[in-house]
Amino acid sequence: MKKTAKRKALILIPIAMFIVAASHIGSQFLVLTDITKGLSIGIGIGLLFTALTFGNFKSA
């Protein structure tokens, strides 16, 4: 079960970073409202926090 949680966390990290980066790039080229920017950055940071908290990463 630990491998599954770690694998899911490793999948969530790049997805979250893509969401945050896409919101920054999108705000440069498109007119986004403040709530749209905040929501997308908040979702990305929430996914990163969730992946890092429940990922069971152990340093060697």
C-alpha positions, 0 to 999 in steps of 0.5 A: 500500500505504501508504494501505491501512495508514493506512486500517486504522490509522484503523479500529483507533483507534476500535475500540480506544478503544471496547473500553477505554471499554466495559470501564470502563463495564462494570466500573461496572455489572457485576461483572467479574473482574480478569482480564476487566478487565485483558484488555479494557484490555490488548487496547484498549491493544495495538490503539492501540499497533499502530495508532499504530506501523504507521499511517505517520502523517506530520505536515505 
